[in-house]
């Protein structure tokens, strides 16, 4: 393996800065600390035939120059704060990996991506990205870029890929959207203070009267302790289409409602309190920011004794309120939670998360709703598979909705000390059961 060094310079110049972490950065940083992971995000991307190493080095220089988060390191202050240090100029080392004759360059690129994915990164002294060029018979075939989640989120990744394509095509690009240092300035302004105060009022209202526990009892933890599984259900996808047509509610709150109903049935705890991941790109100036912007909004879903259709509509209203109040200073919410716990004399357990991370399909689908016969025929095709077991931490419960065509695709990860593997599988299968029952019977209720 060879290595080349690529210089870069901030565009526009004057890019050097030291600042507090922006709200979205602070949220993902605390998650990284809790989960003992730098939460990598990235890709191994094929490059067009005829691309040279020099072409790819120019792309890397463009990325490092354009996006401040790629040239940002962390600094831990004596008072315990973590701040960001943005460099104006510098160099980054890029690995050059040669696929041998007989090797598939795509497989080699994915192996490099996985090695970077599993690696340990120094976010204080090194850049938050690992980059490699994969060659076959001397010609580049792939560019591998793996970054810390402090650089960007999934929607920022879309912006980055679109701007790489524009740069390669020679299309002029507008100035970058609001980077974290500018976000910090707005967040410190009177407008930012008002947004933060409104969010805190919403959180306090939601948490003021709910049960403090999310899980009814503790289990003997397995070893490894933290488990992750994948559920795939074409039938639930069809059922959700029927529900969306009937209720006029989009898929994301529909999925959240099925999760909340299933969780209430499993735990017996109601309302279901869940932190919903919100990407915040609907806010002014942030739509095309290449930085982490996701934060969690809080929902307390009391769906007992309702029809599923009514539960879906209530969930949609609560979700909108959660989205509106999911932009705040995370340490202020931490202080609020600590105060409420001290007042009530018990731990306030909020480690239950729901993340719709689909990009391709998030709205209602066009076309006629499925028939009951089509729905029932799809039920035998549902699958559940345990994919990972590890001792480093997941959250207590984290449900991700994935982008899989024509399928309700759910990844569920949890701490077996708080929720057993059997309960995790029951939760996602329960989501399917709720959706199918409601699709077949408009009068179906949230009760078992």
C-alpha positions in Angstrom: 0.0 0.0 0.0 1.3 3.4 -1.0 0.3 6.8 0.3 0.0 10.3 -1.2 -0.3 13.6 0.6 -3.0 16.0 -0.5 -2.8 19.7 0.5 -5.9 21.8 1.0 -6.8 25.4 1.7 -10.1 26.7 3.1 -12.5 28.0 0.4 -13.3 30.8 1.1 -10.0 31.7 2.8 -10.1 32.8 6.4 -11.5 29.5 7.5 -9.7 29.1 10.8 -11.9 29.2 13.9 -12.2 27.9 17.4 -15.7 27.6 18.8 -18.0 25.6 21.0 -19.7 22.6 19.3 -23.0 23.4 17.5 -26.1 21.8 18.9 -26.1 19.0 16.3 -22.4 18.3 16.8 -22.8 18.2 20.6 -25.7 15.7 20.3 -23.8 13.3 18.1 -20.6 13.7 20.2 -22.4 12.7 23.4 -23.9 9.7 21.5 -20.4 8.7 20.4 -19.1 8.9 24.0 -22.1 6.8 25.3 -21.8 4.2 22.6 -17.9 4.1 22.7 -17.8 4.5 18.9 -16.9 7.3 16.5 -20.1 6.3 14.6 -18.5 6.1 11.1 -20.4 7.1 8.0 -19.1 6.8 4.4 -18.8 4.8 1.2 -16.7 3.0 -1.3 -17.6 4.6 -4.7 -16.7 3.4 -8.1 -15.1 6.1 -10.3 -15.5 6.5 -14.0 -13.0 4.7 -16.3 -10.2 7.0 -17.2 -10.1 8.7 -13.8 -6.5 9.3 -12.6 -5.0 9.4 -9.2 -4.4 13.1 -9.8 -8.1 13.5 -10.5 -9.1 11.9 -7.3 -6.5 13.9 -5.3 -8.1 17.0 -6.7 -11.5 15.8 -5.5 -10.1 15.1 -2.0 -8.5 18.6 -1.9 -11.9 20.0 -3.0 -13.7 18.2 -0.2 -11.2 19.2 2.5 -11.2 22.8 1.3 -15.0 23.2 0.9 -16.3 21.6 4.1 -15.1 23.0 7.4 -16.2 19.8 9.3 -13.6 17.7 7.4 -10.8 20.0 8.7 -12.1 20.1 12.2 -10.4 18.6 15.3 -11.6 18.6 18.9 -10.1 20.2 21.9 -11.0 19.3 25.5 -10.8 22.3 27.7 -9.8 22.2 31.4 -13.4 23.1 32.4 -14.6 19.9 30.8 -16.0 21.5 27.6 -15.2 20.1 24.2 -14.6 22.7 21.5 -14.0 22.5 17.8 -10.8 23.7 16.1 -11.3 24.4 12.4 -8.1 24.7 10.3 -7.6 27.0 7.3 -5.0 24.9 5.6 -3.3 21.5 6.0 -2.6 18.2 4.4 -4.3 14.8 4.5 -2.7 11.4 3.8 -4.6 9.2 1.2 -3.9 5.5 1.0 -3.5 4.0 -2.4 -4.4 0.3 -2.4 -3.7 -2.0 -5.4 -6.1 -4.9 -6.1 -4.1 -7.8 -7.3 -4.9 -9.7 -10.5 -7.7 -12.0 -9.7 -9.1 -9.8 -7.0 -12.4 -7.9 -7.5 -11.6 -4.2 -7.0 -15.1 -3.6 -5.6 -14.5 -6.2 -2.9 -11.1 -4.8 -2.1 -12.7 -1.3 -1.8 -15.3 -2.6 0.5 -12.7 -4.4 2.6 -10.8 -1.0 2.9 -14.1 0.7 3.9 -14.8 -2.0 6.5 -11.3 -1.6 7.9 -11.7 2.1 8.3 -15.2 1.5 9.7 -13.8 -0.7 12.4 -10.8 1.4 13.2 -10.0 3.7 16.1 -9.7 7.4 15.2 -7.9 10.2 17.0 -10.3 13.1 16.7 -8.0 15.4 18.6 -4.8 15.1 16.6 -6.0 13.8 13.3 -8.6 14.7 10.6 -12.0 13.0 11.1 -11.8 11.1 7.8 -9.9 8.2 6.3 -9.6 8.2 2.5 -8.2 5.6 0.1 -7.9 5.2 -3.7 -8.2 1.6 -4.9 -6.4 0.8 -8.2 -6.5 -2.3 -10.5 -3.7 -2.7 -12.9 -2.6 0.8 -12.2 -5.9 2.5 -12.9 -8.1 3.9 -10.1 -11.4 2.0 -9.8 -12.8 3.3 -6.4 -12.6 6.1 -3.9 -13.2 5.1 -0.3 -14.2 7.8 2.2 -15.1 7.0 5.8 -15.8 9.8 8.2 -16.7 10.4 11.8 -20.4 11.3 12.3 -19.1 14.6 13.6 -18.4 15.5 10.0 -21.9 15.0 8.6 -25.2 13.1 8.8 -26.8 11.0 6.1 -28.6 13.9 4.5 -25.3 15.9 4.5 -23.8 13.0 2.7 -26.3 13.5 -0.1 -25.3 17.1 -0.4 -21.6 16.1 -0.5 -22.1 13.5 -3.3 -24.1 16.0 -5.3 -21.5 18.7 -5.0 -18.7 16.2 -5.9 -20.6 15.5 -9.1 -21.0 19.2 -9.8 -17.3 19.9 -9.1 -16.2 17.0 -11.4 -18.5 18.3 -14.1 -17.1 21.8 -13.7 -20.4 23.3 -12.5 -20.0 26.4 -10.4 -21.1 25.9 -6.8 -22.7 28.4 -4.5 -21.1 29.2 -1.1 -21.5 26.4 1.4 -24.6 26.4 3.5 -24.4 27.4 7.2 -21.4 25.5 8.7 -21.2 24.7 12.4 -19.3 27.8 13.5 -22.0 30.0 11.9 -24.6 27.7 13.5 -23.0 28.5 16.9 -23.3 32.2 16.3 -27.0 31.9 15.5 -27.6 29.6 18.5 -26.0 32.2 20.7 -28.2 35.0 19.4 -31.6 36.1 20.9 -33.4 34.0 18.2 -31.4 31.0 19.2 -32.2 31.6 22.9 -35.9 31.8 22.1 -35.8 28.5 20.1 -33.9 26.8 22.9 -36.3 28.1 25.6 -39.4 26.9 23.6 -37.8 23.4 23.2 -37.1 23.2 26.9 -40.7 24.1 27.7 -41.9 21.4 25.4 -39.6 18.8 26.9 -40.6 19.7 30.4 -44.3 19.5 29.5 -43.9 16.1 27.9 -41.8 14.7 30.8 -43.7 16.3 33.7 -46.3 13.6 34.2 -45.0 10.5 32.4 -43.7 7.3 34.0 -40.0 7.5 34.5 -39.3 3.9 33.4 -39.4 2.7 29.8 -38.8 -1.0 30.6 -40.7 -2.9 33.3 -37.8 -4.9 34.7 -34.2 -5.8 34.3 -32.9 -9.1 32.8 -29.7 -11.0 33.3 -27.6 -9.6 30.5 -26.4 -11.9 27.8 -22.7 -12.0 26.8 -22.2 -10.1 24.5 -24.7 -7.8 26.2 -25.9 -5.6 23.3 -27.9 -7.2 20.4 -29.0 -6.0 17.0 -31.5 -7.6 14.7 -33.2 -6.9 11.3 -36.8 -7.4 10.5 -38.1 -7.4 6.9 -41.9 -7.4 6.2 -43.4 -6.9 2.7 -46.8 -7.4 4.3 -46.4 -4.5 6.8 -45.3 -2.3 3.8 -48.5 -3.1 2.0 -50.5 -2.6 5.2 -48.9 0.8 5.8 -49.9 1.8 2.3 -53.5 1.0 3.0 -53.3 2.9 6.3 -51.7 5.9 4.7 -54.5 6.0 2.1 -57.2 5.8 4.7 -55.8 8.2 7.3 -53.9 10.6 5.0 -50.9 10.3 7.2 -47.4 9.8 5.9 -45.3 6.7 6.5 -43.0 8.0 9.2 -45.6 8.9 11.8 -47.5 5.7 10.8 -44.4 3.6 11.6 -43.9 5.6 14.9 -47.5 4.8 15.9 -47.1 1.0 15.2 -43.9 1.1 17.3 -45.6 2.8 20.2 -48.6 0.5 20.2 -46.3 -2.6 20.1 -44.1 -1.2 22.9 -47.1 -0.5 25.1 -48.3 -4.1 24.6 -44.9 -5.6 25.4 -43.9 -3.4 28.4 -47.3 -2.5 29.9 -46.0 1.0 30.3 -48.2 3.8 29.0 -47.7 6.5 27.6 -44.8 5.4 25.5 -42.1 8.0 25.8 -39.7 7.9 22.8 -37.1 10.2 21.4 -37.6 10.7 17.7 -34.5 11.6 15.6 -35.2 14.8 13.6 -32.8 15.9 10.8 -33.6 19.7 11.3 -32.9 20.5 7.6 -36.3 22.2 7.3 -34.9 25.1 9.3 -33.7 28.3 7.5 -30.2 28.1 6.1 -29.6 24.4 7.0 -31.1 22.5 4.1 -27.7 22.0 2.4 -25.4 22.3 5.3 -22.7 19.5 5.3 -22.7 19.0 9.0 -24.5 16.9 11.6 -27.9 18.5 12.3 -30.0 15.6 13.7 -31.3 15.9 17.2 -34.1 14.1 19.1 -37.5 15.4 19.8 -39.6 14.0 22.6 -43.0 12.2 22.2 -45.2 10.9 25.0 -47.7 8.8 23.1 -50.8 7.7 25.1 -52.6 5.6 22.5 -54.5 3.3 24.9 -58.2 2.7 24.2 -58.3 4.2 20.7 -58.8 2.9 17.2 -55.5 2.4 15.4 -56.6 5.1 12.9 -57.1 7.6 15.7 -53.8 6.6 17.3 -52.1 7.2 14.0 -53.6 10.7 13.7 -52.7 11.6 17.3 -49.1 10.3 16.7 -48.8 12.5 13.6 -49.8 15.6 15.6 -47.3 14.8 18.4 -44.6 14.1 15.9 -45.0 17.5 14.4 -44.6 19.1 17.8 -41.5 16.9 18.4 -40.0 18.0 15.1 -40.6 21.7 16.0 -38.8 21.4 19.3 -35.9 19.2 18.3 -33.4 22.0 18.0 -31.8 23.0 21.3 -28.7 23.0 23.5 -28.3 19.3 24.5 -26.7 20.1 27.9 -29.8 22.2 28.8 -32.0 19.2 28.2 -29.6 17.1 30.3 -29.9 19.6 33.1 -33.7 19.5 32.9 -33.8 15.7 33.0 -31.4 15.7 36.0 -33.6 18.3 37.8 -36.8 16.3 37.2 -35.1 13.1 38.4 -34.0 14.8 41.6 -37.5 16.2 42.2 -39.1 12.8 41.8 -36.3 10.8 43.4 -35.8 8.3 40.6 -33.9 7.9 37.4 -35.6 9.3 34.3 -34.9 6.7 31.6 -35.2 8.3 28.1 -33.0 5.7 26.3 -35.7 4.7 23.8 -35.1 6.0 20.3 -36.9 5.9 16.9 -35.0 6.9 13.8 -36.6 6.9 10.3 -33.4 7.1 8.3 -35.0 6.4 4.9 -34.0 8.8 2.2 -35.7 7.4 -1.0 -39.3 6.8 0.2 -40.7 8.9 3.1 -44.1 10.0 1.8 -47.3 8.3 0.8 -46.9 6.0 -2.3 -48.9 6.5 -5.4 -51.2 3.9 -6.8 -54.2 1.9 -5.5 -54.0 0.4 -2.0 -53.3 -3.3 -1.8 -56.1 -5.8 -1.5 -56.6 -7.9 1.6 -55.6 -11.0 -0.5 -52.3 -9.4 -1.5 -51.6 -8.5 2.1 -52.3 -11.9 3.5 -50.2 -13.5 0.7 -47.2 -11.4 1.7 -47.2 -12.4 5.4 -45.2 -15.6 5.0 -42.3 -13.6 3.5 -41.5 -11.8 6.8 -38.0 -12.5 8.2 -36.1 -11.7 11.4 -32.4 -12.1 11.8 -29.9 -11.3 14.6 -27.0 -9.5 12.9 -24.7 -8.3 15.7 -23.9 -9.0 19.3 -21.3 -6.9 21.1 -20.2 -5.7 24.5 -19.6 -2.0 23.5 -22.8 -0.1 24.0 -25.9 0.4 21.9 -28.6 2.6 23.5 -31.1 0.7 25.7 -33.4 0.6 22.7 -33.0 2.0 19.2 -35.3 1.3 16.3 -34.1 2.4 12.8 -36.4 2.4 9.8 -34.3 1.4 6.7 -34.5 2.2 3.0 -35.5 -1.2 1.4 -37.9 -1.1 -1.5 -41.4 -2.5 -1.0 -40.6 -3.6 2.5 -41.0 -2.4 6.1 -37.4 -2.7 7.1 -36.5 -2.3 10.7 -33.2 -2.6 12.6 -33.7 -2.9 16.3 -30.8 -2.7 18.7 -30.9 -3.0 22.5 -29.3 -3.6 25.8 -30.4 -7.1 27.0 -30.1 -6.0 30.6 -33.2 -3.8 30.0 -35.0 -5.5 27.1 -34.6 -9.2 26.2 -33.9 -10.5 22.7 -37.3 -12.1 22.8 -38.9 -8.7 23.6 -37.0 -7.0 20.8 -38.1 -9.5 18.2 -41.7 -9.3 19.6 -41.6 -5.5 19.3 -40.9 -5.5 15.5 -43.2 -8.4 14.8 -45.8 -6.5 16.8 -45.4 -3.5 14.5 -46.3 -5.7 11.6 -49.3 -7.2 13.5 -50.6 -3.7 14.3 -50.3 -2.5 10.7 -51.8 -5.6 9.2 -54.7 -5.7 11.7 -55.5 -2.1 11.1 -55.3 -2.4 7.3 -57.8 -5.3 7.4 -60.2 -3.8 9.9 -60.7 0.0 10.1 -62.3 -0.4 13.5 -59.3 -2.2 15.0 -58.1 -0.8 18.3 -54.8 -0.4 20.1 -55.7 -3.1 22.6 -54.5 -6.7 22.1 
